Every structure is written in C-alpha cells, then in structure tokens.
Amino acid sequence: ILRCLVGSEMCIRDRSRREILFPKEIYFTVYGKDTVKYPTRRSRYSIVSYVDSVGCTSCKLQPHMWKKYISMLSPANGEEIPVLFFLCPTNRDELINLLVSNYFDHPVCIDENDTFNKLNKFPDKIDFQTFLLNEENRVVAMGNPIHNHKVRDLSVSYTHLRAHETSQ
C-alpha cells in the first residue's frame, strides 16, 4: 500500500521486502544517559527510522512531531508498535540538547559510528530512511510519516487494520 506513495520506483523495488539488519550490540538511551532495553517485547510490526548527520538534524528528526505520531500508533488491541530510532549525529551533545529541549524521552540509539547505516546502505534521501517492518524485520512499507502526511495516515491505518484482523 505505502510503497506506491513515496519516491522513485527503482529505490522502492530495491528495498521492498528487504530485510533490515541490526547491529549485534544496540544500546538505547533516554537523553543519552539512561540505557534502556527497547523494545521490551516482540510485535507484529515495528517502525525503524534512521537519521544521518548530514544537514539539520532538528529539521530531519522533528522530535515533537514524532511524539504525536507515536501516540497515534496504539491499535485497538493494545499491541505496542515499537518505534526504533537510529541517530548518527555529528555532535552528540547537540543531539542530546535537541532531545531534551523537545522533551523527547523516547528511547533512541545514538549510533556515532554509523553502524546501522553501514549494515544496510540506506539511500541519502530521507524519504527512504524510515521503514515499517514485519516481525521478520522485512520492509513492508517505506516513507517518513513526519515529512509525508499521506505516509503517516496510511501507516496508522495499516497498523490499525492489521491489529484488528489479528484480534478477530
């Protein structure tokens, strides 16, 4: 469904159903300090967003908008949909200040070595750095729900629809 709404067909064909690889050691923190286990349990779906160090991190990440979006993801059956952020900052302190100033207390992985990107070789375009994954970590859809309202609305509908199908 969502693949049809974002960007170039070549990139979509290349990424569609592709498995996203995760580093062996992943540490999620809140405000760069408190290490937390995240996600705490398996889910049918998860959302993964990678933000690189090129350009304006605040413009790309928009933590205040992600907070709103994450609150919209709670499906009717109560299944948590993990949202995993992998952030590769140029300046760790600036990133942490951005998170703190936006009261963004969602766990994030501060990936200073860009390990997540090196494993997956993401395209440079931000539209192709956020993914809806199934439980096997395969791409179901891609597109940034913060920068594209059509992607946001469809991804919320899709996860709610799938949650409703499994609860019956």
C-alpha positions as CSV (number, residue, x, y, z in Angstrom):
1,I,0.0,0.0,0.0
2,L,2.5,2.6,1.1
3,R,5.2,1.7,-1.3
4,C,3.2,3.3,-4.1
5,L,3.2,6.7,-2.5
6,V,6.8,7.5,-2.0
7,G,9.5,8.4,-4.5
8,S,11.4,6.6,-7.1
9,E,10.3,3.1,-8.3
10,M,13.9,1.9,-8.5
11,C,14.6,2.6,-4.9
12,I,11.3,1.1,-3.8
13,R,11.8,-2.1,-5.8
14,D,15.3,-2.4,-4.3
15,R,14.1,-2.0,-0.7
16,S,10.7,-3.8,-0.9
17,R,10.6,-6.9,1.3
18,R,14.3,-6.5,2.0
19,E,15.4,-7.5,5.5
20,I,16.8,-4.7,7.7
21,L,19.9,-5.7,9.6
22,F,20.6,-4.6,13.1
23,P,24.0,-4.3,14.8
24,K,24.8,-7.1,17.3
25,E,25.1,-4.6,20.2
26,I,22.4,-2.0,20.3
27,Y,22.1,0.4,23.2
28,F,19.0,2.6,23.5
29,T,19.2,5.6,25.8
30,V,16.9,8.3,27.1
31,Y,18.6,11.7,26.7
32,G,21.9,10.0,26.1
33,K,22.2,8.9,29.7
34,D,19.9,6.1,30.9
35,T,20.4,2.9,29.0
36,V,17.1,1.1,28.5
37,K,16.1,-2.2,26.9
38,Y,14.0,-1.4,23.9
39,P,11.8,-2.8,22.6
40,T,10.7,-4.8,25.6
41,R,8.7,-7.4,23.6
42,R,8.2,-8.6,20.1
43,S,5.5,-7.1,17.9
44,R,4.0,-7.9,14.6
45,Y,5.2,-4.6,13.3
46,S,7.8,-2.1,14.1
47,I,8.9,1.2,12.7
48,V,12.6,2.0,12.2
49,S,13.9,5.4,11.4
50,Y,17.5,6.3,10.6
51,V,18.7,9.9,10.8
52,D,22.1,10.7,9.4
53,S,24.5,13.5,10.3
54,V,24.1,15.4,7.0
55,G,22.3,18.8,7.3
56,C,19.9,19.9,10.0
57,T,19.2,17.1,12.5
58,S,16.3,19.0,14.1
59,C,14.7,19.5,10.7
60,K,15.0,15.9,9.8
61,L,14.1,14.3,13.1
62,Q,11.3,16.7,14.3
63,P,11.0,15.1,17.7
64,H,7.9,17.0,18.6
65,M,6.1,15.5,15.6
66,W,7.3,12.0,16.3
67,K,5.8,12.2,19.8
68,K,2.4,13.0,18.3
69,Y,2.8,10.2,15.7
70,I,3.9,7.6,18.2
71,S,0.8,8.4,20.3
72,M,-1.4,7.7,17.2
73,L,0.0,4.2,16.8
74,S,-1.7,2.4,19.7
75,P,-4.0,0.0,17.9
76,A,-7.4,-1.1,19.3
77,N,-6.0,-4.4,20.7
78,G,-3.3,-2.6,22.7
79,E,-0.3,-4.2,20.9
80,E,2.7,-1.9,21.2
81,I,4.3,-0.9,17.9
82,P,7.9,-0.2,18.7
83,V,9.5,2.8,17.0
84,L,13.2,2.5,16.8
85,F,15.4,5.5,16.2
86,F,19.0,5.2,15.0
87,L,20.6,8.6,15.1
88,C,24.1,9.3,13.7
89,P,25.0,12.7,15.0
90,T,27.8,15.0,14.0
91,N,27.7,16.4,17.6
92,R,26.4,14.1,20.3
93,D,25.8,17.0,22.8
94,E,23.8,19.0,20.3
95,L,21.6,15.9,19.6
96,I,21.0,15.3,23.3
97,N,20.2,19.0,23.8
98,L,17.7,18.7,20.9
99,L,16.0,15.7,22.5
100,V,15.9,17.3,26.0
101,S,14.6,20.7,24.7
102,N,11.8,18.8,22.9
103,Y,11.0,16.6,25.9
104,F,11.6,13.6,23.6
105,D,12.1,10.9,26.2
106,H,11.5,8.1,23.7
107,P,14.5,5.7,23.7
108,V,16.9,6.3,20.8
109,C,20.1,4.6,19.7
110,I,22.9,7.1,19.3
111,D,25.0,5.4,16.6
112,E,28.1,7.6,16.4
113,N,29.9,5.0,14.2
114,D,27.0,4.8,11.7
115,T,27.0,1.1,12.1
116,F,23.3,0.7,11.3
117,N,23.7,2.5,8.0
118,K,26.9,0.6,7.1
119,L,24.9,-2.7,7.5
120,N,22.0,-1.5,5.4
121,K,23.5,1.0,3.0
122,F,20.5,3.4,3.1
123,P,19.9,5.9,0.3
124,D,20.7,9.5,1.1
125,K,17.1,10.7,0.7
126,I,15.3,11.0,4.0
127,D,12.1,9.5,2.4
128,F,13.9,6.2,2.2
129,Q,15.3,6.0,5.7
130,T,12.1,5.1,7.6
131,F,10.5,1.7,7.4
132,L,7.5,-0.3,8.5
133,L,8.9,-3.7,9.3
134,N,7.1,-7.0,9.8
135,E,8.2,-9.4,12.6
136,E,11.0,-10.8,10.4
137,N,12.4,-7.3,10.0
138,R,11.4,-7.2,6.4
139,V,10.3,-4.0,4.8
140,V,6.5,-3.8,4.4
141,A,6.5,-0.1,3.5
142,M,8.8,2.8,3.5
143,G,8.5,6.6,3.8
144,N,8.8,9.2,6.5
145,P,5.4,9.7,8.2
146,I,6.7,13.0,9.7
147,H,7.6,14.5,6.3
148,N,4.8,12.9,4.3
149,H,1.2,13.1,5.7
150,K,0.0,10.5,3.2
151,V,2.5,8.0,4.5
152,R,1.6,8.9,8.1
153,D,-2.2,8.4,7.6
154,L,-1.7,5.2,5.6
155,S,0.8,3.7,8.1
156,V,-1.6,4.4,11.0
157,S,-4.5,2.9,9.1
158,Y,-2.4,-0.1,8.0
159,T,-1.2,-1.0,11.5
160,H,-4.7,-0.5,13.0
161,L,-6.2,-2.7,10.2
162,R,-3.7,-5.5,10.7
163,A,-4.2,-5.3,14.5
164,H,-7.9,-5.6,14.0
165,E,-7.5,-8.6,11.7
166,T,-5.4,-10.4,14.3
167,S,-7.7,-9.7,17.2
168,Q,-10.7,-11.4,15.4
